[in-house]
Amino acid sequence: YCPGQRGNAGASPVRGIGGCSAPPPPGLGHAAGGGGRITKESMAAKCYILIETAVGNTRNVATAVKALAEVKSVDLVTGPYDIILVVEAQDLHSIGEFVIAKVHTLPGVNRTVTCMTV
């Protein structure tokens, strides 16, 4: 990624194109000889999971989800939901499996809503 070249005619923010030799930012890796293509392996699916807990269970659920590798952040909030998670996984299918196998099975979880980022 060549931030100094931004806006220059013919400059490219992708390594190896337009004379840029800096490494790309995280998540924009390129395969050998790939010309700076974004590979499917470098992309992750990200979502927000809103969790409604049973009365008195919010802190226990929050503690349990913090220990899960896919969870990047946990916030206790006010409103119709009690917890909002930021989750990253390899793809949409992996997020679905994560919600079904690891979140819905936690004691005290009443309901979830999963909001995928675009």
GROMACS elastic network, one bead per residue, 0.5 to 0.9 nm:
[ bonds ]
;  ai    aj funct       b0    kb
    1     4     6  0.89550   500
    1     5     6  0.89269   500
    1    12     6  0.81197   500
    1    14     6  0.56417   500
    1    15     6  0.61535   500
    1    20     6  0.72170   500
    1    21     6  0.78447   500
    1    22     6  0.54932   500
    1    23     6  0.58062   500
    1    25     6  0.61896   500
    2     5     6  0.55402   500
    2     6     6  0.70520   500
    2    11     6  0.85094   500
    2    12     6  0.75278   500
    2    13     6  0.54161   500
    2    14     6  0.76000   500
    2    15     6  0.78914   500
    2    20     6  0.60274   500
    2    21     6  0.76851   500
    2    22     6  0.61187   500
    2    23     6  0.83287   500
    2    24     6  0.81282   500
    3     6     6  0.53748   500
    3    13     6  0.71501   500
    4     7     6  0.85735   500
    4     8     6  0.86502   500
    5     8     6  0.54447   500
    5     9     6  0.85892   500
    5    11     6  0.58125   500
    5    12     6  0.73405   500
    5    13     6  0.75158   500
    5    20     6  0.81385   500
    6     9     6  0.86621   500
    6    11     6  0.69069   500
    6    12     6  0.75865   500
    6    13     6  0.71889   500
    7    10     6  0.87006   500
    7    11     6  0.73656   500
    8    11     6  0.53913   500
    8    12     6  0.84567   500
    9    12     6  0.87383   500
   10    17     6  0.89172   500
   10    18     6  0.60253   500
   11    14     6  0.88843   500
   11    17     6  0.74508   500
   11    19     6  0.72886   500
   11    20     6  0.75776   500
   12    15     6  0.75964   500
   12    16     6  0.84512   500
   12    17     6  0.57188   500
   12    18     6  0.52816   500
   12    19     6  0.78889   500
   12    20     6  0.69651   500
   13    17     6  0.77660   500
   13    18     6  0.83152   500
   13    20     6  0.72971   500
   13    24     6  0.78965   500
   14    17     6  0.59778   500
   14    18     6  0.82398   500
   14    20     6  0.71195   500
   14    21     6  0.86332   500
   14    22     6  0.85465   500
   14    23     6  0.83050   500
   14    24     6  0.64819   500
   14    28     6  0.83803   500
   14    35     6  0.82330   500
   14    36     6  0.55884   500
   14    37     6  0.82319   500
   15    18     6  0.81838   500
   15    19     6  0.79098   500
   15    20     6  0.53768   500
   15    21     6  0.54626   500
   15    22     6  0.61378   500
   15    23     6  0.61417   500
   15    24     6  0.61771   500
   15    30     6  0.84011   500
   15    35     6  0.76818   500
   15    36     6  0.58515   500
   16    19     6  0.61655   500
   16    20     6  0.55977   500
   16    21     6  0.58760   500
   16    22     6  0.84243   500
   16    35     6  0.65813   500
   16    36     6  0.68288   500
   17    20     6  0.60164   500
   17    21     6  0.82529   500
   17    35     6  0.73284   500
   17    36     6  0.76484   500
   18    21     6  0.89854   500
   20    23     6  0.86608   500
   21    24     6  0.89541   500
   23    26     6  0.89769   500
   23    29     6  0.82361   500
   24    27     6  0.80559   500
   24    28     6  0.57211   500
   24    29     6  0.61801   500
   24    30     6  0.81871   500
   24    36     6  0.84999   500
   25    28     6  0.57398   500
   25    29     6  0.74525   500
   26    29     6  0.67890   500
   26    42     6  0.86465   500
   27    38     6  0.80346   500
   27    39     6  0.89729   500
   27    42     6  0.53673   500
   27    43     6  0.63654   500
   27    44     6  0.83874   500
   28    36     6  0.80231   500
   28    37     6  0.79204   500
   28    38     6  0.55732   500
   28    39     6  0.77756   500
   28    42     6  0.67233   500
   28    43     6  0.81260   500
   29    36     6  0.72303   500
   29    37     6  0.76157   500
   29    38     6  0.62171   500
   29    39     6  0.71025   500
   29    42     6  0.64792   500
   30    33     6  0.80863   500
   30    34     6  0.60487   500
   30    35     6  0.71657   500
   30    37     6  0.54737   500
   30    38     6  0.59536   500
   30    39     6  0.65436   500
   30    42     6  0.84864   500
   31    35     6  0.77250   500
   31    36     6  0.72383   500
   31    37     6  0.72281   500
   31    38     6  0.82837   500
   31    39     6  0.73152   500
   32    35     6  0.78288   500
   32    36     6  0.86910   500
   33    36     6  0.80475   500
   34    37     6  0.57032   500
   34    38     6  0.87509   500
   36    39     6  0.88777   500
   38    41     6  0.84935   500
   38    42     6  0.69413   500
   38    43     6  0.78776   500
   39    42     6  0.54162   500
   39    43     6  0.69627   500
   40    43     6  0.54254   500
   40    44     6  0.83678   500
   41    44     6  0.78277   500
   41    90     6  0.80241   500
   42    90     6  0.88822   500
   43    90     6  0.72425   500
   43    91     6  0.81621   500
   44    88     6  0.64108   500
   44    89     6  0.57293   500
   44    91     6  0.59668   500
   44    92     6  0.87921   500
   45    87     6  0.82362   500
   45    88     6  0.55774   500
   45    89     6  0.53718   500
   45    90     6  0.58102   500
   45    92     6  0.60680   500
   45    94     6  0.85702   500
   45    95     6  0.75867   500
   45   116     6  0.77757   500
   45   117     6  0.76910   500
   46    86     6  0.72092   500
   46    87     6  0.56540   500
   46    89     6  0.66129   500
   46    90     6  0.87204   500
   46    91     6  0.82611   500
   46    92     6  0.84023   500
   46    95     6  0.82362   500
   46   115     6  0.88241   500
   46   116     6  0.62321   500
   46   117     6  0.58072   500
   46   118     6  0.85031   500
   47    85     6  0.80728   500
   47    86     6  0.58878   500
   47    87     6  0.53849   500
   47    88     6  0.65833   500
   47    89     6  0.88057   500
   47    95     6  0.80363   500
   47   114     6  0.66784   500
   47   115     6  0.54348   500
   47   117     6  0.54009   500
   47   118     6  0.89961   500
   48    84     6  0.65611   500
   48    85     6  0.54689   500
   48    87     6  0.62644   500
   48   113     6  0.82183   500
   48   114     6  0.58617   500
   48   115     6  0.50649   500
   48   116     6  0.64119   500
   48   117     6  0.76188   500
   49    83     6  0.80538   500
   49    84     6  0.55786   500
   49    85     6  0.50045   500
   49    86     6  0.65433   500
   49    87     6  0.73397   500
   49    99     6  0.84829   500
   49   112     6  0.65931   500
   49   113     6  0.57009   500
   49   115     6  0.62198   500
   49   116     6  0.85597   500
   50    81     6  0.60834   500
   50    82     6  0.74779   500
   50    83     6  0.58765   500
   50    85     6  0.65432   500
   50   111     6  0.82895   500
   50   112     6  0.54278   500
   50   113     6  0.50974   500
   50   114     6  0.63866   500
   50   115     6  0.79903   500
   51    81     6  0.55339   500
   51    82     6  0.59046   500
   51    83     6  0.50821   500
   51    84     6  0.62446   500
   51    85     6  0.80055   500
   51   103     6  0.88648   500
   51   109     6  0.68660   500
   51   110     6  0.75587   500
   51   111     6  0.59488   500
   51   113     6  0.67362   500
   51   114     6  0.88392   500
   52    58     6  0.82949   500
   52    80     6  0.71196   500
   52    82     6  0.52679   500
   52    83     6  0.68478   500
   52   108     6  0.86198   500
   52   109     6  0.62234   500
   52   110     6  0.55306   500
   52   111     6  0.51459   500
   52   112     6  0.62023   500
   52   113     6  0.87421   500
   53    56     6  0.79573   500
   53    57     6  0.60572   500
   53    58     6  0.57386   500
   53    61     6  0.75910   500
   53    81     6  0.75513   500
   53    82     6  0.63405   500
   53    83     6  0.79797   500
   53   107     6  0.88954   500
   53   108     6  0.53733   500
   53   110     6  0.51142   500
   53   111     6  0.70412   500
   53   112     6  0.88843   500
   54    57     6  0.55718   500
   54    58     6  0.72685   500
   54   107     6  0.87812   500
   54   108     6  0.50655   500
   54   109     6  0.62900   500
   54   110     6  0.59386   500
   55    58     6  0.72960   500
   55   108     6  0.80286   500
   56    59     6  0.77070   500
   56    60     6  0.84362   500
   56   108     6  0.83660   500
   57    60     6  0.53672   500
   57    61     6  0.61661   500
   57    62     6  0.85923   500
   57   107     6  0.81396   500
   57   108     6  0.54266   500
   57   109     6  0.79851   500
   58    61     6  0.52971   500
   58    62     6  0.60975   500
   58    63     6  0.86382   500
   58    76     6  0.78795   500
   58    82     6  0.65773   500
   58    83     6  0.73475   500
   58   108     6  0.75362   500
   58   109     6  0.84947   500
   59    62     6  0.50135   500
   59    63     6  0.61003   500
   59    64     6  0.85961   500
   59    76     6  0.83385   500
   60    63     6  0.52006   500
   60    64     6  0.62617   500
   60    65     6  0.88234   500
   60   107     6  0.86034   500
   60   108     6  0.79668   500
   61    64     6  0.50770   500
   61    65     6  0.62407   500
   61    66     6  0.86291   500
   61    83     6  0.85311   500
   61   103     6  0.89255   500
   61   106     6  0.69879   500
   61   107     6  0.73796   500
   61   108     6  0.66188   500
   61   109     6  0.71680   500
   62    65     6  0.53556   500
   62    66     6  0.61958   500
   62    74     6  0.68627   500
   62    75     6  0.80430   500
   62    76     6  0.76426   500
   62    83     6  0.70642   500
   63    66     6  0.53354   500
   63    67     6  0.69839   500
   63    74     6  0.89672   500
   64    67     6  0.57164   500
   64    68     6  0.74017   500
   64   106     6  0.78358   500
   65    68     6  0.53689   500
   65    69     6  0.87778   500
   65    71     6  0.69405   500
   65    74     6  0.77112   500
   65    85     6  0.83338   500
   65   102     6  0.83588   500
   65   103     6  0.74316   500
   65   106     6  0.86654   500
   66    69     6  0.80079   500
   66    71     6  0.64542   500
   66    72     6  0.81208   500
   66    73     6  0.74091   500
   66    74     6  0.65822   500
   66    85     6  0.89483   500
   67    70     6  0.89281   500
   67    71     6  0.77719   500
   68    71     6  0.56532   500
   68    72     6  0.87699   500
   68   102     6  0.82853   500
   69    72     6  0.76558   500
   69    87     6  0.89099   500
   69    88     6  0.89552   500
   70    86     6  0.85288   500
   70    87     6  0.54660   500
   70    88     6  0.54445   500
   70    89     6  0.60828   500
   70    95     6  0.86665   500
   70    98     6  0.80623   500
   71    74     6  0.74015   500
   71    85     6  0.66205   500
   71    86     6  0.59471   500
   71    88     6  0.66433   500
   71    89     6  0.88718   500
   72    85     6  0.73721   500
   72    86     6  0.53930   500
   72    87     6  0.55403   500
   72    88     6  0.69411   500
   73    84     6  0.81890   500
   73    85     6  0.56542   500
   73    86     6  0.51649   500
   73    87     6  0.73556   500
   74    83     6  0.69105   500
   74    84     6  0.59448   500
   74    86     6  0.67167   500
   75    82     6  0.84193   500
   75    83     6  0.55865   500
   75    84     6  0.52557   500
   75    85     6  0.65007   500
   75    86     6  0.87917   500
   76    81     6  0.87615   500
   76    82     6  0.57430   500
   76    84     6  0.65335   500
   76    85     6  0.89634   500
   77    80     6  0.89093   500
   77    81     6  0.69749   500
   77    82     6  0.52265   500
   77    83     6  0.56887   500
   77    84     6  0.70736   500
   78    81     6  0.67354   500
   78    82     6  0.60619   500
   78    83     6  0.83503   500
   79    82     6  0.69195   500
   81    84     6  0.76062   500
   81   111     6  0.87770   500
   81   112     6  0.84469   500
   87    95     6  0.78452   500
   88    91     6  0.83577   500
   88    95     6  0.74881   500
   89    92     6  0.75632   500
   89    93     6  0.87961   500
   89    94     6  0.59769   500
   89    95     6  0.58663   500
   89    98     6  0.84808   500
   90    93     6  0.81971   500
   90    94     6  0.61755   500
   90    95     6  0.77846   500
   91    94     6  0.53201   500
   91    95     6  0.65138   500
   91    96     6  0.88936   500
   92    95     6  0.51357   500
   92    96     6  0.63184   500
   92    97     6  0.87358   500
   92   116     6  0.84354   500
   93    96     6  0.50925   500
   93    97     6  0.62596   500
   93    98     6  0.85761   500
   94    97     6  0.50750   500
   94    98     6  0.60398   500
   94    99     6  0.86759   500
   95    99     6  0.62281   500
   95   100     6  0.86444   500
   96    99     6  0.52611   500
   96   100     6  0.62393   500
   96   101     6  0.85103   500
   96   114     6  0.88454   500
   97   100     6  0.51899   500
   97   101     6  0.58056   500
   97   102     6  0.78963   500
   98   101     6  0.53899   500
   98   102     6  0.53725   500
   98   103     6  0.68267   500
   98   104     6  0.88779   500
   99   102     6  0.56506   500
   99   104     6  0.60877   500
   99   105     6  0.86319   500
   99   112     6  0.84481   500
   99   114     6  0.83711   500
  100   103     6  0.61542   500
  100   104     6  0.53362   500
  100   105     6  0.71637   500
  101   104     6  0.64568   500
  101   105     6  0.62163   500
  101   106     6  0.89898   500
  102   105     6  0.57389   500
  102   106     6  0.68125   500
  103   106     6  0.55481   500
  103   109     6  0.74879   500
  103   112     6  0.84417   500
  104   107     6  0.81895   500
  104   109     6  0.63248   500
  104   110     6  0.80149   500
  104   111     6  0.77061   500
  104   112     6  0.77432   500
  105   108     6  0.88650   500
  105   109     6  0.76093   500
  106   109     6  0.59308   500
  107   110     6  0.86055   500
  109   112     6  0.77236   500
